[in-house]
């Protein structure tokens, strides 16, 4: 290797190193959230019996989960975490909304969901509980949010409902922006940061 070529390579490497230093993303910065899908129209009702559709989720950031009131396993935990998120977003002065979709509409009427919301200390100006015809629930959950739902028939006509345990982040244009397996307080913090990132003016 000639002296001139060696100098050229060293200068080039130094230039690349300086570029990486000066153009490195700021500490703590995160890449923009990907767009994972667009919600289709659906026609359901909330805990007051008022119509609730995709238009109810436009104009603000929304966090969605899927529960049913007879569930004794995962749903109490999901609802408790949603309650924690409600308080966290209030402290952060976020305008985001929360929506819990029932995957057991045969049992979860608006009146049942209203009682469930009261037990969860839900602020109904921010947190809605949604139900409706089975076909519309499946259309919204599986076709729209891409979350699995499966009704398992037990003995004596009893049944259980298996469903995805994700929190789903939706932007003001009703586009899917993230799925969160909320297990720890740090998971809620990460979700809250992504909510606020979507709320920041572009």
Phi, psi and omega in degrees: 000129181286159179300317183295320180293321180296317178299318181299316180294320179296315179297319178298317179296319177298319179297318179295319179298317178296323179296319180294325178291311187281337182250013177293140178301147180302146178304136178085351180286150182233148177294155179302147178291137179290154172269118187257354180161170180239131180290136176276168173297143172212161188228099182231187177226158179262188185294346176265355186086006179280147180302141178220120180220192182297331177296335178289347184248010179260152179092354178205160175285143181227142171245129187241143166223175185231124186217174163212148194289336179276353183293130180249002184252270187281330189296318176302323178293316179299316181293322177297318179293324177295323176296320177296320178296321177305312181292321180297317180292327175297314180297327180274004180058037177275145176264010182297151178252160177238142178222127173250117179268127173282134176258013177230063185294341177298328179259322189273081174286168175305321180296318178297317179294326178297316177296320179297319179298320179296318179295329180275000183055042181283135171276104187289353171282347183237330190237118181252152176237125196238140177214182180160191179302146182306316183297323180288323176299314179296321178299315181289312186289306186278310182286327183266302185273353179060039179247134183288143175217131181212126179269125182250115182280130177258187176292157174058032175078000178282163181207163175232164178233122176264132184210159177295142184254034182270152159265130184249129179264128184236134182273175184296347176263015180061038176253141179285129184236354178176153176238134187229124173269098190272107180241326185238165177300326180295329177295319177296322179297318178296319178297316180298322178295320179290325174302311182292329177296322178287337180278343181292137179297142179257000000 
